[in-house]
């Protein structure tokens, strides 16, 4: 995916297998310019899919150049 910050590598994963949500132990969010918004968005997405797991911010710093 291409963004204003450059090329962002990603992997698409299904969040449900039919009617059953996938099992995740933890989701790491970031680095991002707006970490609190991204953290809340990830939590809300997972909750909407009935997926319960830890959601944490990465400690990797966000670089803007």
N, C-alpha and C positions, 0 to 999 in steps of 0.2 A: 504494500500500500504506500502511496506517495502522499506526504503531507508537507506543510510549510517547513517543518523541521528536517525534512529529508525522507529517505526511504525507511519504512518501518517494517521489519520482518515479523511475520505472524503465522500461526497455524490455526486453521479453523477446526474446532472440535464440536461434535454434537453435544448438546446439554441434556438430551433425553434419548432413550432407546425405546421407541414406541411410547408407552405410557409410563415407563420407569425412568426417573432421573438418573444421570450418571453419578458415580461415587467419586468425590474429590476429597482429599484431606486438607489441602490448602491452596489458595489462590494468591499470588503475589501481584500487586498493582504498582505500575510505574516503571521507570521514572517519568514524571509528567509535570507540566507547569502548574496544574491545579490538583494536587494530590488528594485533598479532602473530597472534592467533587468526584474524582475517579474512584475513590474508595467507596463512597456512598452509591455510585452508579453500579459498581461491581456487586456490592451487597444486595441491592434491589433486584438486579438481574437474576442472581442466584436464587434469591427468595421467591421470585416470580416463577421459577422452574422447580420449586420445592427442593432445592439443593442446600444442604446444611454443611458448612465447612468454615474453617478459619479464612479470613480475608485480611491480608496484611500489606502495608506499604513496603516497597523495597528500600533498602538503605543506599542503593546506587544513586548518586546525585544526578539531578537533571541539569544538563548542559545546554545553554542557549548561546549560539554564536552566529 
